[in-house]
Amino acid sequence: MKQKIFEFQEIIAQCRFLTSAGFDTTANTLAYLLYLLSKHYDVQENLRSEIDNEKNINFDTISQMPYLQCVVAETLRLFPHAAMLQSRRCMQDCLIGDYKFAKDLSIIFDTWSLHYDVDIWGDDANDRFGRNRTRNESLSWMPFGMGARQCVGMRFALLEIKATVCYLLKRFYIRTTNCCNVSRIVFTVKCHF
């Protein structure tokens, strides 16, 4: 198998995509997370308590905060921004169950429906922010995709989100205003330079 060598312009294009995709998705996740914390003050206080138990916030302490993990995971379940980027192209004709897929067909995975499926997440799937979950999430939670083509920036994005939340909650109380409108948080993937 011959290995493809990237041209300089292809490398630049990939770097721009990785930078912009990582910036916008992380920024939007933080916006939704802060919005949800402002609406669920009890969750904010529980999270603040967990964060305040740590004198120094660093990689190791962030990794040992289960409630923070729960809050971030639930935000990403409710608002999976990269879901629109989870598409694949059929490499050959195939049959899955009763469905036929032609070669070169583009398929987009419906993460939103999976993340809101009451059969998986329970009757409170739309209103469970900040609660610990006991269900097996391994195949039901996919904001970063899954498998070999899972988002390469997932670990960095999660660390960045968690560190930012820790920084903010150690210094501020998050509240909504009368003009707070979650529908104004817009997902875009664009270059900021």
C-alpha positions in Angstrom: 0.0 0.0 0.0 1.5 3.3 -1.1 1.6 6.0 1.6 0.2 9.4 0.7 2.5 12.4 1.2 0.6 15.6 2.1 1.2 18.7 0.2 2.0 21.9 2.2 -1.4 23.4 1.5 -3.1 20.2 2.7 -1.2 20.4 6.0 -2.2 24.1 6.4 -5.8 23.2 5.7 -5.8 20.4 8.3 -4.1 22.6 10.9 -6.8 25.3 10.4 -9.6 22.7 10.6 -8.2 21.2 13.8 -7.7 24.6 15.4 -11.1 26.0 14.5 -13.0 22.8 15.2 -11.4 22.5 18.6 -11.9 26.2 19.5 -15.6 26.5 18.5 -16.7 23.2 20.0 -15.0 23.8 23.3 -16.2 27.4 23.5 -19.8 26.3 22.8 -19.6 23.5 25.3 -18.4 25.9 27.9 -21.2 28.4 27.1 -23.9 25.7 27.5 -22.2 24.3 30.6 -22.2 27.8 32.2 -25.8 28.3 31.1 -26.9 25.0 32.7 -25.0 25.8 35.9 -26.8 29.1 36.1 -30.1 27.3 35.8 -29.2 24.5 38.2 -27.8 26.3 41.2 -27.7 23.2 43.3 -25.5 21.5 40.7 -23.3 24.6 40.7 -22.9 24.5 44.5 -22.1 20.8 44.6 -19.5 21.2 41.8 -18.0 24.3 43.6 -17.8 22.2 46.8 -15.9 19.4 44.9 -13.6 22.0 43.3 -13.0 23.9 46.6 -11.9 20.7 48.3 -8.7 20.9 46.1 -6.1 23.5 47.1 -4.2 23.2 43.8 -6.0 22.6 40.5 -3.9 20.6 38.2 -4.1 17.6 35.8 -4.1 15.1 38.7 -6.7 16.8 40.8 -9.0 17.5 37.8 -8.8 13.8 37.0 -10.0 12.9 40.5 -13.2 15.0 40.4 -16.1 12.6 39.6 -18.8 15.2 39.9 -17.0 17.5 37.5 -16.7 14.6 35.1 -20.5 14.0 35.4 -21.4 17.6 34.8 -19.2 17.9 31.7 -20.4 14.5 30.3 -24.0 15.5 30.8 -23.5 18.8 29.1 -21.9 17.0 26.1 -24.8 14.6 26.1 -27.4 17.4 26.0 -25.4 19.5 23.5 -23.1 17.3 21.4 -21.6 20.0 19.1 -19.3 17.7 17.1 -22.3 15.5 16.3 -22.6 17.2 12.9 -19.1 16.2 12.1 -19.6 12.5 12.5 -20.1 11.4 9.0 -18.6 8.5 7.0 -18.4 7.4 3.4 -19.3 3.8 2.4 -16.2 2.3 0.9 -18.3 -0.5 -0.8 -21.9 -1.5 -1.2 -23.2 -3.1 2.0 -26.3 -4.4 3.7 -26.9 -3.8 7.4 -30.1 -5.5 8.5 -32.7 -4.5 5.9 -30.9 -1.4 4.8 -28.8 -1.2 1.7 -26.0 1.4 1.4 -24.3 2.1 -1.9 -20.6 2.7 -2.3 -19.6 6.4 -1.9 -22.8 7.2 0.1 -22.3 9.7 2.9 -23.8 8.7 6.2 -24.2 11.0 9.1 -24.7 9.4 12.6 -27.6 10.9 14.5 -26.0 11.6 17.9 -28.7 13.9 19.0 -31.4 11.2 18.9 -29.1 8.7 20.7 -28.3 11.2 23.5 -32.0 12.0 24.1 -33.3 8.4 23.7 -35.5 7.7 26.8 -35.0 3.9 26.3 -31.3 4.5 27.0 -31.3 7.5 29.4 -34.7 7.0 31.1 -37.8 9.1 31.2 -35.9 12.1 32.6 -33.5 12.1 29.6 -34.2 15.8 29.0 -34.0 16.9 32.6 -31.1 15.0 34.3 -28.3 17.6 34.3 -25.8 17.0 37.0 -27.0 13.7 38.3 -24.8 10.7 38.6 -25.7 8.1 36.1 -25.4 4.4 36.6 -26.3 3.2 33.1 -23.6 1.8 30.8 -22.7 4.8 28.6 -20.0 3.2 26.5 -22.1 2.9 23.3 -24.7 5.5 24.2 -22.6 8.6 24.8 -20.8 9.7 21.6 -20.2 13.5 21.5 -16.6 12.9 20.2 -17.5 10.0 17.9 -16.2 6.5 18.6 -13.5 4.0 17.5 -10.5 4.6 15.3 -12.0 7.9 14.0 -12.9 9.4 17.4 -11.9 13.0 17.8 -8.2 13.3 18.2 -8.6 16.3 20.5 -11.1 14.7 22.9 -8.7 14.4 25.9 -7.4 17.9 25.4 -10.9 19.4 25.0 -12.2 17.7 28.2 -9.2 18.9 30.1 -9.6 22.4 28.8 -13.3 22.5 29.7 -12.7 21.1 33.2 -9.8 23.4 33.9 -11.8 26.4 32.8 -14.8 25.4 34.9 -12.6 25.0 37.9 -11.0 28.4 37.4 -14.4 30.1 37.0 -16.1 28.5 39.9 -13.3 29.2 42.3 -13.7 32.9 41.5 -17.3 33.5 40.4 -20.9 32.6 40.9 -22.7 31.9 37.7 -26.2 33.5 37.3 -28.5 34.2 34.4 -29.9 37.6 33.5 -33.4 38.4 32.3 -32.1 38.5 28.7 -30.3 35.1 28.9 -31.3 33.1 25.8 -29.7 29.7 25.2 -30.9 29.7 21.6 -28.4 32.5 20.9 -25.5 30.1 21.5 -24.6 29.3 17.9 -22.4 26.4 16.7 -20.0 27.4 14.0 -16.8 25.9 12.7 -14.8 28.8 11.3 -11.3 30.1 11.4 -10.6 32.8 13.9 -7.3 34.0 12.5 
